[in-house]
Amino acid sequence: MAEINLADAKAHLSELVDRVEAGDSIDITRRGKPVARLTAAAKPRRRIDAAQLQALSATMPPDVSPASNLVRSMRDGDRY
């Protein structure tokens, strides 16, 4: 996380906004003490189209192996 003083933040606001948009978080300080933080705004979540999801899952072949095999392989793969 970057820090910038208030005077520099005023002078370079558009550059700071570009950095925040790219994923940075920036603390703004006044006399060396943090007073504000610039972070990206939360993007609205898109709704899931249930019909499209059902159509996609209908085209997938069913998995005939037991779920315990999947869990075991995931567990063993992440262990070491």
OpenMM code with the backbone's topology and positions (N, CA, C; nanometers):
from openmm import Vec3, app, unit

residues = "MET ALA GLU ILE ASN LEU ALA ASP ALA LYS ALA HIS LEU SER GLU LEU VAL ASP ARG VAL GLU ALA GLY ASP SER ILE ASP ILE THR ARG ARG GLY LYS PRO VAL ALA ARG LEU THR ALA ALA ALA LYS PRO ARG ARG ARG ILE ASP ALA ALA GLN LEU GLN ALA LEU SER ALA THR MET PRO PRO ASP VAL SER PRO ALA SER ASN LEU VAL ARG SER MET ARG ASP GLY ASP ARG TYR".split()
positions = [
    Vec3(0.0856, -0.1171, 0.0000),
    Vec3(0.0000, 0.0000, 0.0000),
    Vec3(0.0899, 0.1230, 0.0000),
    Vec3(0.0620, 0.2159, -0.0870),
    Vec3(0.1409, 0.3372, -0.1005),
    Vec3(0.0863, 0.4466, -0.0095),
    Vec3(0.1740, 0.5393, 0.0254),
    Vec3(0.1344, 0.6576, 0.1026),
    Vec3(0.1709, 0.7812, 0.0235),
    Vec3(0.0862, 0.8814, 0.0318),
    Vec3(0.1135, 1.0083, -0.0350),
    Vec3(0.0564, 1.1201, 0.0502),
    Vec3(0.1271, 1.2341, 0.0548),
    Vec3(0.0738, 1.3439, 0.1365),
    Vec3(-0.0366, 1.4162, 0.0598),
    Vec3(-0.1140, 1.4910, 0.1326),
    Vec3(-0.2338, 1.5535, 0.0775),
    Vec3(-0.2025, 1.6483, -0.0376),
    Vec3(-0.0970, 1.7273, -0.0256),
    Vec3(-0.0628, 1.8212, -0.1320),
    Vec3(-0.0287, 1.7481, -0.2616),
    Vec3(0.0480, 1.6404, -0.2514),
    Vec3(0.0814, 1.5640, -0.3713),
    Vec3(-0.0417, 1.4933, -0.4274),
    Vec3(-0.1308, 1.4489, -0.3395),
    Vec3(-0.2535, 1.3838, -0.3847),
    Vec3(-0.3386, 1.4813, -0.4657),
    Vec3(-0.3458, 1.6051, -0.4197),
    Vec3(-0.4220, 1.7058, -0.4943),
    Vec3(-0.3607, 1.7281, -0.6324),
    Vec3(-0.2282, 1.7309, -0.6379),
    Vec3(-0.1596, 1.7606, -0.7633),
    Vec3(-0.1667, 1.6443, -0.8618),
    Vec3(-0.1775, 1.5225, -0.8128),
    Vec3(-0.1710, 1.4057, -0.8999),
    Vec3(-0.2944, 1.3165, -0.8866),
    Vec3(-0.4097, 1.3747, -0.8652),
    Vec3(-0.5300, 1.2967, -0.8394),
    Vec3(-0.5641, 1.2011, -0.9534),
    Vec3(-0.5585, 1.2458, -1.0765),
    Vec3(-0.5965, 1.1566, -1.1872),
    Vec3(-0.4999, 1.0385, -1.1973),
    Vec3(-0.3726, 1.0602, -1.1722),
    Vec3(-0.2753, 0.9496, -1.1728),
    Vec3(-0.3049, 0.8519, -1.0590),
    Vec3(-0.3418, 0.9033, -0.9428),
    Vec3(-0.3756, 0.8178, -0.8292),
    Vec3(-0.5005, 0.7347, -0.8582),
    Vec3(-0.5977, 0.7958, -0.9215),
    Vec3(-0.7197, 0.7233, -0.9564),
    Vec3(-0.6875, 0.6110, -1.0544),
    Vec3(-0.5979, 0.6351, -1.1491),
    Vec3(-0.5572, 0.5302, -1.2422),
    Vec3(-0.4908, 0.4141, -1.1677),
    Vec3(-0.4063, 0.4456, -1.0712),
    Vec3(-0.3395, 0.3410, -0.9936),
    Vec3(-0.4395, 0.2607, -0.9105),
    Vec3(-0.5361, 0.3303, -0.8515),
    Vec3(-0.6372, 0.2618, -0.7712),
    Vec3(-0.7233, 0.1734, -0.8605),
    Vec3(-0.7557, 0.2225, -0.9775),
    Vec3(-0.8351, 0.1451, -1.0729),
    Vec3(-0.7616, 0.0169, -1.1139),
    Vec3(-0.6279, 0.0230, -1.1145),
    Vec3(-0.5463, -0.0930, -1.1506),
    Vec3(-0.5287, -0.1893, -1.0341),
    Vec3(-0.5796, -0.1527, -0.9149),
    Vec3(-0.5746, -0.2456, -0.8018),
    Vec3(-0.4974, -0.1980, -0.6811),
    Vec3(-0.4303, -0.0851, -0.6899),
    Vec3(-0.3555, -0.0313, -0.5758),
    Vec3(-0.4492, 0.0254, -0.4706),
    Vec3(-0.3990, 0.0362, -0.3491),
    Vec3(-0.4660, 0.1097, -0.2421),
    Vec3(-0.3682, 0.2176, -0.1976),
    Vec3(-0.4149, 0.3372, -0.1772),
    Vec3(-0.3267, 0.4483, -0.1454),
    Vec3(-0.3774, 0.5201, -0.0215),
    Vec3(-0.2897, 0.5366, 0.0770),
    Vec3(-0.3219, 0.6141, 0.1963),
    Vec3(-0.2809, 0.7581, 0.1734),
    Vec3(-0.3682, 0.8498, 0.2106),
    Vec3(-0.3382, 0.9922, 0.2021),
    Vec3(-0.3088, 1.0403, 0.3432),
    Vec3(-0.1971, 1.1108, 0.3578),
    Vec3(-0.1550, 1.1562, 0.4899),
    Vec3(-0.1597, 1.3079, 0.4986),
    Vec3(-0.1791, 1.3546, 0.6205),
    Vec3(-0.1700, 1.4976, 0.6515),
    Vec3(-0.0750, 1.5093, 0.7701),
    Vec3(0.0343, 1.5811, 0.7489),
    Vec3(0.1388, 1.5955, 0.8518),
    Vec3(0.1881, 1.4593, 0.8998),
    Vec3(0.1994, 1.3655, 0.8059),
    Vec3(0.2544, 1.2344, 0.8371),
    Vec3(0.1571, 1.1336, 0.8957),
    Vec3(0.0334, 1.1741, 0.9223),
    Vec3(-0.0653, 1.0827, 0.9798),
    Vec3(-0.1690, 1.0464, 0.8743),
    Vec3(-0.2031, 0.9179, 0.8629),
    Vec3(-0.3029, 0.8767, 0.7631),
    Vec3(-0.4410, 0.9352, 0.7949),
    Vec3(-0.5035, 0.9947, 0.6928),
    Vec3(-0.6363, 1.0536, 0.7126),
    Vec3(-0.7410, 0.9962, 0.6171),
    Vec3(-0.6963, 0.9353, 0.5079),
    Vec3(-0.7910, 0.8797, 0.4107),
    Vec3(-0.7233, 0.7679, 0.3327),
    Vec3(-0.8072, 0.6839, 0.2727),
    Vec3(-0.7551, 0.5740, 0.1902),
    Vec3(-0.8335, 0.5698, 0.0602),
    Vec3(-0.7592, 0.5648, -0.0510),
    Vec3(-0.8213, 0.5488, -0.1823),
    Vec3(-0.8177, 0.4011, -0.2184),
    Vec3(-0.9351, 0.3447, -0.2445),
    Vec3(-0.9459, 0.2064, -0.2906),
    Vec3(-1.0478, 0.2025, -0.4031),
    Vec3(-1.0419, 0.0989, -0.4811),
    Vec3(-1.1357, 0.0855, -0.5939),
    Vec3(-1.2770, 0.0615, -0.5416),
    Vec3(-1.3721, 0.1150, -0.6101),
    Vec3(-1.5124, 0.0931, -0.5756),
    Vec3(-1.5503, -0.0491, -0.6134),
    Vec3(-1.6391, -0.1074, -0.5360),
    Vec3(-1.6848, -0.2435, -0.5647),
    Vec3(-1.7654, -0.2436, -0.6945),
    Vec3(-1.7337, -0.3385, -0.7811),
    Vec3(-1.8067, -0.3483, -0.9069),
    Vec3(-1.9362, -0.4251, -0.8821),
    Vec3(-2.0447, -0.3823, -0.9438),
    Vec3(-2.1713, -0.4537, -0.9232),
    Vec3(-2.1622, -0.5961, -0.9779),
    Vec3(-2.2205, -0.6881, -0.9062),
    Vec3(-2.2191, -0.8277, -0.9483),
    Vec3(-2.3246, -0.8502, -1.0557),
    Vec3(-2.2880, -0.9330, -1.1537),
    Vec3(-2.3837, -0.9649, -1.2598),
    Vec3(-2.4712, -1.0805, -1.2154),
    Vec3(-2.5949, -1.0761, -1.2560),
    Vec3(-2.6882, -1.1836, -1.2244),
    Vec3(-2.6546, -1.3063, -1.3081),
    Vec3(-2.6747, -1.4224, -1.2508),
    Vec3(-2.6516, -1.5470, -1.3213),
    Vec3(-2.7804, -1.5868, -1.3926),
    Vec3(-2.7687, -1.6176, -1.5193),
    Vec3(-2.8830, -1.6628, -1.5975),
    Vec3(-2.9013, -1.8120, -1.5701),
    Vec3(-3.0017, -1.8476, -1.4915),
    Vec3(-3.0237, -1.9863, -1.4495),
    Vec3(-3.0502, -2.0772, -1.5686),
    Vec3(-3.1225, -2.0295, -1.6666),
    Vec3(-3.1531, -2.1120, -1.7839),
    Vec3(-3.0255, -2.1437, -1.8609),
    Vec3(-2.9385, -2.0456, -1.8741),
    Vec3(-2.8127, -2.0677, -1.9449),
    Vec3(-2.7232, -2.1649, -1.8675),
    Vec3(-2.7219, -2.1546, -1.7354),
    Vec3(-2.6442, -2.2459, -1.6520),
    Vec3(-2.6979, -2.3885, -1.6626),
    Vec3(-2.8292, -2.4035, -1.6628),
    Vec3(-2.8885, -2.5363, -1.6770),
    Vec3(-2.8576, -2.5962, -1.8138),
    Vec3(-2.8608, -2.5143, -1.9176),
    Vec3(-2.8295, -2.5624, -2.0516),
    Vec3(-2.6840, -2.6086, -2.0590),
    Vec3(-2.5951, -2.5369, -1.9962),
    Vec3(-2.4545, -2.5746, -1.9945),
    Vec3(-2.4330, -2.7042, -1.9186),
    Vec3(-2.4925, -2.7158, -1.8001),
    Vec3(-2.4726, -2.8363, -1.7201),
    Vec3(-2.5390, -2.9579, -1.7835),
    Vec3(-2.6429, -2.9383, -1.8626),
    Vec3(-2.7090, -3.0504, -1.9302),
    Vec3(-2.6188, -3.1118, -2.0363),
    Vec3(-2.5270, -3.0329, -2.0931),
    Vec3(-2.4371, -3.0843, -2.1965),
    Vec3(-2.3168, -3.1571, -2.1378),
    Vec3(-2.2942, -3.1456, -2.0078),
    Vec3(-2.1787, -3.2087, -1.9446),
    Vec3(-2.2095, -3.3542, -1.9119),
    Vec3(-2.1126, -3.4423, -1.9350),
    Vec3(-2.1372, -3.5826, -1.9029),
    Vec3(-2.1412, -3.6029, -1.7515),
    Vec3(-2.2258, -3.6913, -1.7043),
    Vec3(-2.2320, -3.7142, -1.5603),
    Vec3(-2.1045, -3.7822, -1.5109),
    Vec3(-2.0638, -3.7481, -1.3889),
    Vec3(-1.9455, -3.8078, -1.3284),
    Vec3(-1.9899, -3.9312, -1.2516),
    Vec3(-1.9393, -4.0471, -1.2922),
    Vec3(-1.9841, -4.1716, -1.2305),
    Vec3(-1.8973, -4.2127, -1.1118),
    Vec3(-1.7831, -4.1493, -1.0935),
    Vec3(-1.6984, -4.1851, -0.9790),
    Vec3(-1.7553, -4.1218, -0.8527),
    Vec3(-1.7355, -4.1879, -0.7378),
    Vec3(-1.7897, -4.1333, -0.6128),
    Vec3(-1.7201, -4.0024, -0.5736),
    Vec3(-1.7936, -3.9188, -0.5051),
    Vec3(-1.7399, -3.7893, -0.4622),
    Vec3(-1.6211, -3.8069, -0.3684),
    Vec3(-1.6173, -3.9176, -0.2958),
    Vec3(-1.5058, -3.9399, -0.2032),
    Vec3(-1.3737, -3.9484, -0.2775),
    Vec3(-1.3738, -4.0010, -0.3998),
    Vec3(-1.2503, -4.0062, -0.4794),
    Vec3(-1.2029, -3.8661, -0.5156),
    Vec3(-1.2945, -3.7792, -0.5508),
    Vec3(-1.2597, -3.6420, -0.5841),
    Vec3(-1.2021, -3.5709, -0.4626),
    Vec3(-1.2677, -3.5839, -0.3488),
    Vec3(-1.2212, -3.5180, -0.2269),
    Vec3(-1.0833, -3.5710, -0.1884),
    Vec3(-1.0646, -3.7027, -0.1964),
    Vec3(-0.9365, -3.7632, -0.1616),
    Vec3(-0.8252, -3.7124, -0.2537),
    Vec3(-0.8517, -3.7042, -0.3840),
    Vec3(-0.7487, -3.6575, -0.4771),
    Vec3(-0.7149, -3.5106, -0.4533),
    Vec3(-0.8150, -3.4300, -0.4201),
    Vec3(-0.7884, -3.2888, -0.3892),
    Vec3(-0.7065, -3.2768, -0.2626),
    Vec3(-0.7417, -3.3535, -0.1611),
    Vec3(-0.6705, -3.3488, -0.0347),
    Vec3(-0.5265, -3.3951, -0.0529),
    Vec3(-0.5057, -3.5073, -0.1199),
    Vec3(-0.3709, -3.5613, -0.1375),
    Vec3(-0.2852, -3.4720, -0.2279),
    Vec3(-0.3467, -3.4107, -0.3256),
    Vec3(-0.2718, -3.3227, -0.4147),
    Vec3(-0.2228, -3.1978, -0.3470),
    Vec3(-0.2938, -3.1465, -0.2493),
    Vec3(-0.2545, -3.0236, -0.1807),
    Vec3(-0.1702, -3.0503, -0.0568),
    Vec3(-0.1566, -3.1736, -0.0207),
    Vec3(-0.0864, -3.2052, 0.1043),
    Vec3(0.0620, -3.1745, 0.0936),
    Vec3(0.1248, -3.2093, -0.0194),
    Vec3(0.2717, -3.1949, -0.0278),
    Vec3(0.3138, -3.1043, -0.1391),
] * unit.nanometer
topology = app.Topology()
chain = topology.addChain("A")
for resn in residues:
    res = topology.addResidue(resn, chain)
    for name in ("N", "CA", "C"):
        topology.addAtom(name, app.Element.getBySymbol(name[0]), res)
